[in-house]
Amino acid sequence: MISIHRIVLRRLLMAWAAVSLLVGIPTYYVELRQLDDSVLALAASESRHFAPAGLRGDGRSPEELRTLEQRANEFVQRSFVVIEVYDGNKKRLLEAVNPQFTHIEEELKRFKHSFPSNADSHFEKFVLGNDTVVQVLVPLRTEGGSNGGYFEGVFVVDPETLDELRSHVWRTLGAVLFAVLATTVLLYPVIIALNRDVIRFSQEVLKGNLEMASVLGAAIAKRDSDTGDHNYRVTLYAIRLGDAVGLAAGEMRQLILGAFLHDVGKIGISDNILLKPGRLTAEEFAVMRTHVALGVDIVEQSDWLQGARAVIEGHHEKFDGSGYLRGLRGNQIPLNARIFAIVDVFDALTSQRPYKEALPLEQALSIIGKDAGSHFDPQLVERFLDIAPGIHASIAGAGESALAALLRDQAMHYFLRASIEAQGNPAAA
């Protein structure tokens, strides 16, 4: 049986993955943006130290130009690797390049920049090879506050600083994902407890529904028999054969319901036909055959019993097409109906009735084998002949109470399994 723990864990892991993506991706990009902001802030902080105090004009006087050149040469040795200074008319006055970074200057020539249209600074980040580079454009102000020109600096972020900033990004992302995972883990016992309550309630509902279906089937069986043993046995035989051919839990659930209620339509057949001791006339047999359509009409009134329809409607069909109600042949007949047709006839052959003795197992299996391909699906017959001796030995001699208890346990097993599988795969529900 599929464990509810596995279903809950799978759903929680799916929820964790979904929430992690929904939270983690924005967090990652926010942190990357903060990384960029940190790099730009670092460059901006350095650039603010460049403008020499007491700048009076736009830097074109010999004195101011010497001051700017001196400051530029100091900065390319310390923090910036390339510095250019422009006058107020955006004409370049000087350039200073750190000899170790001339390749960066060549790379940056491919990128054109515009000058700030206002008093704001302009920053742009590039990744050139293994270097993270920030290009800074800062207006230079004179003592009077007018535009004294522009400072352009190329700042290379120190690898250790960049690694620390990146580590912060991953630490933050890891903390977010761990928080989501911790919340998921804490929810697990709560959801399991809630599911136990739901399953307990579902068990009670299923038990009640199964008991009603079993009682109804047994009541119909007792109209033409002293006990409901036949219904119990054929349902148990059907379960064993269905299990042997690998029926899924949902299909097994339908097979069990169909076996319970296969003759439910006989409730509409009069006693003088249903209980007639002798052979039925053609007219009487035509009336008897209507129990199939009557049974379909009955279960169609209940959504829960709809799965029984295949067995009710098809268990009198024959593999060669000579059966009724619709004259289906071969695989046109639903699998559950083909399964049940075999076990229904087998139980009739091996059971004692007021008008006949039970046949020995070997003789009953011989009859079933001879009818393979005509009455029965030959592949199902082959599988049934393999398992019939074992299941007949364990079921045929059991009393009604023992059969009822065994069937109740097996039916609950398959119905709960079908319910849990439906929870684990909503598309199949």
C-alpha positions in Angstrom: 0.0 0.0 0.0 1.2 3.5 -0.8 2.1 5.2 2.5 0.4 8.5 3.4 3.8 9.6 4.7 5.3 9.2 1.2 2.4 11.2 -0.3 2.7 14.0 2.3 6.5 14.1 2.0 6.3 14.3 -1.8 3.7 17.1 -1.7 5.7 19.0 0.9 8.9 18.7 -1.1 7.0 19.9 -4.2 5.7 22.8 -2.1 9.2 23.5 -0.7 10.6 23.5 -4.3 7.9 25.8 -5.6 8.2 28.3 -2.6 12.0 28.1 -2.9 11.8 29.1 -6.5 9.2 31.8 -5.8 11.2 33.3 -2.9 14.7 32.3 -3.9 14.8 33.7 -7.4 13.6 37.2 -6.4 15.9 37.1 -3.4 18.8 36.1 -5.6 18.2 39.0 -8.0 17.7 41.5 -5.2 21.0 40.4 -3.6 22.7 40.7 -7.0 21.3 44.2 -7.3 22.6 45.0 -3.9 25.9 43.5 -4.9 26.0 45.9 -7.9 24.9 48.8 -5.6 27.7 48.0 -3.2 30.3 47.9 -6.0 29.0 51.2 -7.4 28.9 52.8 -3.9 32.5 51.8 -3.4 33.5 53.4 -6.7 31.5 56.5 -5.9 33.1 56.8 -2.5 36.5 56.8 -4.1 35.6 59.2 -6.8 34.3 61.8 -4.3 37.9 62.1 -3.0 39.2 63.1 -6.4 37.9 66.6 -6.8 40.7 68.9 -5.4 39.6 71.5 -2.9 39.5 75.0 -4.1 38.7 74.3 -7.8 37.9 77.7 -9.1 37.5 77.3 -12.8 37.0 74.4 -15.2 40.5 73.0 -14.7 42.1 74.7 -17.8 44.4 77.1 -16.0 48.0 75.8 -15.8 47.8 75.7 -12.0 44.6 73.7 -11.9 45.7 71.4 -14.7 48.8 70.5 -12.7 46.8 69.9 -9.6 44.4 67.6 -11.5 47.3 65.7 -13.2 48.9 65.2 -9.9 45.7 63.9 -8.3 45.0 61.7 -11.3 48.4 60.1 -11.1 48.0 59.4 -7.4 44.6 57.8 -8.0 45.6 55.4 -10.8 48.2 54.0 -8.4 45.7 53.6 -5.6 42.1 52.9 -6.5 41.3 53.8 -10.1 43.2 52.2 -13.0 42.1 54.7 -15.7 41.3 58.4 -15.1 40.2 61.0 -17.6 39.3 64.6 -16.9 37.1 66.8 -19.1 36.4 70.5 -19.0 32.9 72.0 -18.9 32.6 71.7 -22.7 33.3 67.9 -22.4 36.7 68.2 -24.0 39.3 65.9 -22.5 42.0 67.7 -20.6 44.1 64.8 -19.3 44.3 61.0 -19.0 46.1 58.8 -16.6 46.4 55.0 -16.9 47.9 52.5 -14.6 50.4 50.6 -16.8 49.2 47.2 -15.4 45.7 47.8 -16.7 46.2 49.2 -20.2 44.2 46.3 -21.6 41.1 47.5 -19.7 41.5 50.9 -21.3 41.5 49.3 -24.7 38.5 47.2 -23.9 36.5 50.2 -22.7 37.0 52.0 -26.0 34.3 49.7 -27.4 31.8 51.2 -25.0 30.6 54.8 -25.6 29.3 56.8 -22.7 27.2 59.9 -22.4 27.9 62.7 -20.0 25.4 63.4 -17.2 22.8 65.9 -18.1 22.4 67.1 -14.6 24.4 67.2 -11.4 24.0 63.5 -10.8 26.9 61.0 -11.1 26.7 58.2 -13.6 27.9 54.7 -13.0 28.1 51.6 -15.2 29.4 48.2 -14.5 31.2 45.9 -16.9 32.7 42.4 -16.7 35.9 42.3 -18.8 37.5 38.9 -18.7 38.1 38.1 -15.0 37.8 41.7 -13.9 34.7 43.5 -12.6 35.0 47.1 -13.7 33.0 50.2 -12.8 33.1 53.2 -15.0 32.3 56.4 -13.0 31.4 59.8 -14.4 31.2 62.5 -11.8 30.6 66.3 -12.4 33.3 68.5 -10.9 32.1 71.6 -9.1 33.9 74.9 -8.7 33.9 76.9 -5.4 31.0 78.8 -6.8 29.0 75.7 -7.5 29.2 75.9 -11.3 30.2 73.0 -13.6 33.9 72.7 -13.5 34.1 69.7 -15.8 33.8 66.0 -15.5 35.8 63.2 -13.8 35.8 59.8 -15.4 37.4 57.0 -13.5 37.6 53.3 -14.2 37.5 51.4 -10.9 38.5 47.7 -10.7 36.8 45.9 -7.9 39.3 44.0 -5.7 38.7 40.2 -6.1 38.6 39.6 -2.4 36.0 42.3 -1.9 34.0 40.9 -4.8 34.2 37.3 -3.3 33.0 38.6 0.0 30.0 40.3 -1.6 29.2 37.2 -3.6 29.5 35.1 -0.5 26.9 37.4 1.2 24.6 36.8 -1.7 24.8 33.0 -1.3 24.6 33.2 2.5 21.4 35.2 2.2 19.9 32.9 -0.4 20.9 29.8 1.7 19.2 31.4 4.8 16.0 32.0 2.9 15.9 28.4 1.5 16.7 27.0 4.9 13.9 29.0 6.5 11.5 27.7 3.9 12.7 24.1 4.5 12.4 24.5 8.2 8.8 25.7 7.9 8.1 22.7 5.6 9.6 20.3 8.1 7.6 21.8 11.0 4.4 21.5 8.9 5.0 17.8 8.3 3.7 16.4 11.7 0.7 18.8 11.6 -0.3 17.6 8.1 0.2 14.0 9.1 -2.0 14.4 12.1 -4.7 16.1 10.0 -4.5 13.3 7.4 -4.9 10.7 10.1 -8.2 12.2 11.1 -9.3 12.4 7.4 -8.2 8.8 6.8 -10.0 7.6 10.0 -13.2 9.3 8.8 -12.7 8.0 5.3 -12.4 4.5 6.7 -15.7 4.8 8.5 -17.4 6.1 5.4 -15.9 3.4 3.2 -16.8 0.7 5.8 -20.4 1.9 5.8 -20.6 2.0 2.0 -19.0 -1.4 1.6 -21.3 -2.9 4.2 -24.3 -1.5 2.4 -23.1 -2.8 -1.0 -22.4 -6.2 0.6 -25.7 -6.4 2.4 -27.6 -5.5 -0.7 -25.7 -8.0 -2.8 -26.2 -10.7 -0.1 -29.9 -9.9 0.1 -30.4 -10.4 -3.6 -28.4 -13.6 -3.5 -30.6 -15.0 -0.8 -33.7 -14.6 -3.0 -32.6 -17.6 -5.0 -30.3 -19.3 -2.4 -30.3 -20.0 1.3 -27.2 -17.9 2.1 -25.1 -15.1 0.7 -22.1 -17.4 0.5 -22.0 -17.2 -3.4 -21.6 -13.4 -3.3 -18.8 -13.6 -0.8 -17.0 -16.4 -2.7 -17.2 -14.9 -6.2 -16.0 -11.6 -4.9 -13.0 -13.2 -3.1 -12.2 -15.3 -6.2 -12.5 -12.1 -8.4 -10.1 -10.3 -6.1 -7.5 -13.1 -6.3 -7.7 -13.3 -10.1 -7.7 -9.5 -10.4 -4.6 -9.4 -8.2 -3.0 -12.1 -10.3 -3.4 -10.2 -13.5 -2.1 -6.9 -12.0 -5.3 -4.8 -11.7 -4.6 -1.3 -10.3 -6.3 -0.4 -7.0 -8.9 1.7 -8.7 -9.9 -1.1 -11.1 -9.9 -3.5 -8.2 -12.3 -1.3 -6.4 -14.7 -1.4 -9.4 -14.3 -5.2 -9.7 -15.2 -5.6 -6.0 -18.3 -3.4 -6.3 -19.3 -5.2 -9.5 -18.9 -8.6 -7.8 -21.0 -7.5 -4.8 -23.8 -6.3 -7.0 -23.5 -8.4 -10.2 -27.1 -9.7 -9.8 -28.6 -6.7 -8.2 -31.1 -6.4 -11.1 -32.7 -9.7 -10.0 -34.6 -7.6 -7.4 -36.9 -6.7 -10.3 -37.5 -10.3 -11.5 -40.7 -12.0 -10.2 -40.4 -15.0 -7.8 -42.3 -17.3 -10.2 -39.4 -16.9 -12.7 -36.5 -16.4 -10.4 -37.4 -19.3 -8.1 -38.7 -21.7 -10.7 -37.3 -25.1 -10.1 -37.4 -26.3 -13.7 -36.0 -25.1 -17.0 -37.2 -21.6 -18.0 -39.3 -21.2 -21.2 -38.0 -18.9 -23.9 -40.3 -16.1 -22.7 -39.3 -16.6 -19.1 -35.6 -16.6 -20.0 -36.1 -13.3 -22.0 -37.5 -11.8 -18.8 -34.7 -13.2 -16.7 -32.1 -11.6 -19.0 -33.6 -8.2 -18.2 -32.0 -8.3 -14.8 -28.8 -7.0 -16.4 -30.5 -3.8 -17.7 -32.3 -3.4 -14.4 -29.0 -3.7 -12.5 -27.4 -1.0 -14.6 -30.4 1.3 -14.0 -30.1 0.7 -10.2 -26.3 1.6 -10.0 -26.6 4.5 -12.3 -28.5 6.3 -9.6 -25.4 6.4 -7.4 -22.0 8.0 -8.3 -20.3 5.7 -5.8 -21.7 2.6 -7.4 -20.9 3.6 -11.0 -17.8 1.5 -11.1 -19.9 -1.7 -10.7 -21.5 -1.1 -14.1 -18.9 -3.0 -16.2 -19.4 -6.2 -14.3 -23.2 -5.9 -14.0 -23.6 -5.1 -17.7 -20.9 -7.5 -19.1 -20.7 -10.6 -17.0 -23.1 -12.5 -19.2 -21.2 -11.6 -22.4 -19.1 -14.3 -24.0 -15.7 -14.1 -25.6 -17.0 -15.3 -29.0 -19.8 -12.7 -29.0 -22.7 -15.1 -28.3 -23.6 -13.7 -24.9 -25.9 -10.9 -23.8 -26.7 -8.0 -23.1 -25.0 -6.4 -26.1 -23.3 -9.3 -27.9 -19.8 -8.0 -27.3 -16.8 -10.1 -28.2 -13.1 -10.4 -27.2 -11.6 -7.3 -25.7 -14.8 -5.3 -26.4 -15.9 -6.8 -23.1 -14.5 -4.8 -20.2 -11.7 -6.6 -18.4 -13.5 -6.7 -15.0 -16.5 -8.4 -16.7 -14.2 -11.0 -18.3 -12.6 -11.7 -14.9 -15.9 -12.0 -13.2 -17.5 -14.3 -15.8 -14.8 -16.9 -15.1 -15.2 -16.8 -11.3 -19.0 -16.7 -11.4 -19.2 -19.9 -13.5 -16.4 -21.5 -11.4 -18.3 -21.0 -8.2 -21.5 -22.2 -9.7 -19.8 -25.4 -10.8 -18.1 -26.1 -7.5 -21.0 -25.1 -5.2 -23.9 -27.3 -4.1 -27.3 -26.0 -5.0 -30.8 -27.5 -4.3 -31.0 -28.8 -7.8 -27.4 -30.1 -8.2 -24.3 -31.3 -6.4 -20.9 -29.5 -6.4 -18.5 -30.7 -9.1 -15.0 -31.9 -8.1 -12.4 -29.2 -8.6 -10.6 -31.0 -11.4 -13.9 -31.4 -13.4 -14.9 -27.8 -12.9 -11.4 -26.6 -14.1 -11.7 -28.9 -17.1 -15.0 -27.2 -18.0 -13.5 -23.8 -17.6 -10.5 -24.7 -19.7 -12.7 -26.1 -22.5 -14.7 -22.9 -22.7 -11.6 -20.7 -23.1 -11.9 -18.8 -26.3 -15.6 -19.3 -26.6 -17.1 -18.3 -23.3 -14.0 -17.0 -21.5 -10.9 -14.9 -22.3 -8.2 -17.6 -22.9 -5.4 -15.6 -21.3 -7.4 -15.0 -18.1 -8.4 -18.7 -18.1 -4.7 -19.7 -18.2 -3.9 -17.4 -15.3 -7.0 -18.7 -13.3 -6.1 -22.3 -13.8 -2.7 -21.6 -12.2 -4.2 -20.1 -9.0 -7.6 -21.9 -8.7 -6.5 -24.9 -6.6 -5.0 -22.7 -4.0 -7.8 -20.2 -3.7 -10.5 -22.9 -3.9 -8.9 -24.7 -0.9 -8.9 -21.6 1.2 -12.3 -20.2 0.3 -14.7 -23.0 -0.8 -15.1 -24.6 2.6 -15.3 -21.5 4.7 -18.6 -20.5 6.4 -20.6 -17.4 5.7 -19.3 -15.5 8.7 -15.6 -16.3 7.9 -16.1 -15.4 4.3 -17.8 -12.1 5.3 -14.9 -11.2 7.6 -12.2 -12.1 5.0 -14.0 -10.1 2.3 -14.4 -7.1 4.6 -10.7 -7.0 5.3 -9.6 -7.4 1.7 -12.2 -4.9 0.4 -11.1 -2.3 2.9 -7.5 -2.8 1.9 -8.1 -2.2 -1.8 -10.6 0.6 -1.3 -8.2 2.5 1.0 -5.4 1.9 -1.3 -7.4 3.3 -4.2 -8.3 6.3 -2.1 -4.6 7.0 -1.1 -3.4 6.5 -4.7 -6.0 9.0 -5.9 -4.6 11.5 -3.3 -1.1 10.8 -4.5 -2.1 11.3 -8.1 -5.0 13.9 -8.3 -5.2 13.6 -12.1 -6.2 10.0 -11.7 -8.9 10.7 -9.0 
